[in-house]
Structure formats: structure tokens, C-alpha cells
Amino acid sequence: MDVMATTPRRIADLFCPEISMVELASIRRRIHETVVLGMGTNSSAHAASLEDEEKEIPVSKRIGRSEVEQVCMAV
């Protein structure tokens, strides 16, 4: 039980020793609200809605390779 209580502090000491326990608790709370409870800003969904899905992406024509190039690339 002691290890479970001290693990967050030990991880914070490894990655960002300048952070206080209050700041760490705040970060953990925000992560829990955003990820676990789904209370994020939904910025990914908003960005996707702004993109024009009917817009075609230009793609170049496929270029065939000779048999020699295919064999050389396989080796």
C-alpha cells in the first residue's frame, strides 16, 4: 500500500522534479476528467468538422518498375 501511495511522487521526481504535489494532483485530475470521463474540449472532432471531406487529395499516377528494378529492390 505504501508503494501505491508514493508512486505518483516518484514518477514526478523522475520526469519533472520541480513540480509540487498540488500541481501533480491538478494534472492528474484534469487527465482523469478529460480522458476517463470524456469531458475534454472535443477539439479533434471540431477540427475534423472543419475539414472538407468532399475535397479530393491529389495523388500521382502509379509508376511501373521494370523487372530488374523489382528484383534489385527485393534484395
N, C-alpha and C positions, 0 to 999 in steps of 0.2 A: 504494500500500500504506500510505503514511503517513496518508492521509485516512481509510482504513478503521480504522486504529488509534486515531485521535483523534476520530472521530465521536461515540461514546457520551459522551465527556467534554464535547464542545462542546454536545451536546443537553442534558445535565445542567446545564451552565453557563447555558443559556438559561432553563430551567424551574425549576430548584432549585439555585442556586449554592452553597448551604450543605451539600450532600451530598458525602460523601467518596467516593473511588474504591472503597473497601472496601464501603461501603453500596450503591453503584451495582452492584457485582458481585453482591452478595447479592440485590438486587432482580431483576437480570437472570436469576440462577439460579432464583429462585422462579417467575418468569414462565415460563421455559423448562420447568420441572418441571410447572407447573400447566397451561399451555396446550398445549405441544408434546407432552409425554409423557403428558398426561392424568392426572396424579397430584393433581388438585385435591381439594377436600373433598366434591364432589358435593352441595353444599348446594342447588343448584337442583333436582336430582332428588328430594332429601329433602323440600323444600318442596312440590313437585308431588304427592308421595305423600301428604302430609298433607291436601291439599285433597280435598273430597268431590266427585267428578266426577258423581255422580248428582243432585246438588243443582241445581235449575233456577234460572236467573237471571231475575228479573222484568224483563219488557220491556213497555213501554207499547204500546197499540194504535196502529197507524199512522193518522195523521190525514190525510184527503184535503184537497187545496187546490183552491180554485176556479180556473177558467181565468185569471182576472185575476191572481191571486197567482202562478200559474205563469209567466205572461208577464213580470210585474214582476221576479220572481226571476231570470229568464233574462237580463234586460237589465242 
